[in-house]
Amino acid sequence: MIELLAHLVVNAALLLIVARLVTGLRVEGWSSAFIGALVLGLVNFFVRPVMIILTLPLTMLTLGLFLLIVNACMLWLVSVIVPGIRLRGFGAAVLASLLLSLLNLAVSALVAPGGQIVQLRMWGI
């Protein structure tokens, strides 16, 4: 349960960071970011697999690049559901979803499966 809460807090923080970086995304505070992270997790769990199956031929045709559009649609759906999150334009949704995915990947790479912070060692230092 604590891991889930920590994951939601990290995703809410990343959502706020992405909102600062992308001009077309607006998140009105921590409460909206936390609710948005929760709704994004639910949307990614329930809606995204259906969308991936429905768009599989197009995804294969574009060698997986269409998944960026699917992710942008999931973020747009979250902005429709959560009142404190606003997206202006589809380009902002694509850019925000790309940044959110990259930041999530970076955080996941730094945290071990048990929740421990991984030490990065560069050049044997």
Rosetta blueprint (number, residue, H / E / L):
1 M L
2 I H
3 E H
4 L H
5 L H
6 A H
7 H H
8 L H
9 V H
10 V H
11 N H
12 A H
13 A H
14 L H
15 L H
16 L H
17 I H
18 V H
19 A H
20 R H
21 L H
22 V L
23 T L
24 G L
25 L E
26 R E
27 V E
28 E L
29 G L
30 W H
31 S H
32 S H
33 A H
34 F H
35 I H
36 G H
37 A H
38 L H
39 V H
40 L H
41 G H
42 L H
43 V H
44 N H
45 F H
46 F H
47 V L
48 R H
49 P H
50 V H
51 M H
52 I H
53 I H
54 L H
55 T L
56 L H
57 P H
58 L H
59 T H
60 M H
61 L H
62 T L
63 L L
64 G L
65 L L
66 F H
67 L H
68 L H
69 I H
70 V H
71 N H
72 A H
73 C H
74 M H
75 L H
76 W H
77 L H
78 V H
79 S H
80 V H
81 I H
82 V L
83 P L
84 G L
85 I E
86 R E
87 L E
88 R L
89 G L
90 F H
91 G H
92 A H
93 A H
94 V H
95 L H
96 A H
97 S H
98 L H
99 L H
100 L H
101 S H
102 L H
103 L H
104 N H
105 L H
106 A H
107 V H
108 S H
109 A H
110 L H
111 V E
112 A L
113 P L
114 G L
115 G L
116 Q L
117 I E
118 V L
119 Q L
120 L L
121 R L
122 M L
123 W L
124 G L
125 I L
